[in-house]
Amino acid sequence: MWRRAATYLDFPLEKIFLSNIRRTAHCLGADMFINFHTLQESVEFHDGDKVLMVSTGVGGVFGAALFQY
């Protein structure tokens, strides 16, 4: 679904963090926090960096959070 959304929105797929899908699958409301934790361990953030976390689920449930590091 994220690949199709990126194509539809003409958004670079490499800007969407998908690495945890194979490891943890879908963890409902915890997805954003699990992914943010993984990113903190693998990517060097700098003061002031902004990270937009987006999640979607069955039944039209959406979540979003904007973090400033």
ZILINJO-V761646 format. One record per residue. RES is the residue in one letter. SS is DSSP state (H for helix, E for strand, - for the rest). PSI is psi in radians with two decimals (none if undefined). D_CENTER is the distance of its C-alpha to the mean C-alpha in Angstrom with 2 decimals. Layout:
[[RES	SS	PSI	D_CENTER] [RES	SS	PSI	D_CENTER]]
//
This chain:
[[M	-	-0.73	12.79] [W	H	-0.62	9.81] [R	H	-0.76	12.55] [R	H	-0.71	14.97] [A	H	-0.73	12.99] [A	H	-0.75	12.53] [T	H	-0.82	16.23] [Y	H	-0.70	17.32] [L	H	-0.01	15.79] [D	-	0.83	16.94] [F	-	2.38	13.62] [P	-	2.13	13.30] [L	H	-0.58	11.35] [E	H	-0.21	11.20] [K	H	-0.09	9.01] [I	-	2.13	6.09] [F	-	1.92	5.09] [L	-	0.06	7.01] [S	-	-0.55	9.46] [N	H	-0.20	9.36] [I	H	-0.76	10.18] [R	H	-0.52	13.72] [R	H	-0.78	14.13] [T	H	-0.13	13.06] [A	-	-2.42	12.61] [H	-	2.15	11.51] [C	-	0.60	12.27] [L	H	-2.24	12.52] [G	H	-0.21	11.86] [A	H	-0.19	10.98] [D	H	-0.86	7.65] [M	H	-0.71	5.93] [F	H	-0.65	8.94] [I	H	-0.81	9.23] [N	H	-0.71	6.16] [F	H	-0.73	7.50] [H	H	-0.79	10.84] [T	H	-0.75	10.42] [L	H	-0.69	9.41] [Q	H	-0.60	12.41] [E	H	-0.43	14.57] [S	H	-0.27	13.95] [V	-	2.44	13.46] [E	-	1.95	16.09] [F	-	2.64	15.13] [H	-	2.70	18.08] [D	-	2.27	19.51] [G	-	-0.20	18.32] [D	-	2.48	15.02] [K	E	2.39	12.58] [V	E	2.13	8.80] [L	E	2.09	7.31] [M	E	2.26	4.71] [V	E	2.43	5.37] [S	E	2.61	6.74] [T	E	2.65	9.97] [G	E	-3.11	12.85] [V	-	2.48	16.48] [G	-	0.24	18.89] [G	-	0.46	16.93] [V	E	2.26	14.97] [F	E	2.65	12.14] [G	E	2.62	10.42] [A	E	2.56	9.14] [A	E	2.42	9.76] [L	E	2.08	10.75] [F	E	2.42	11.67] [Q	E	2.12	14.54] [Y	-	none	15.25]]
//
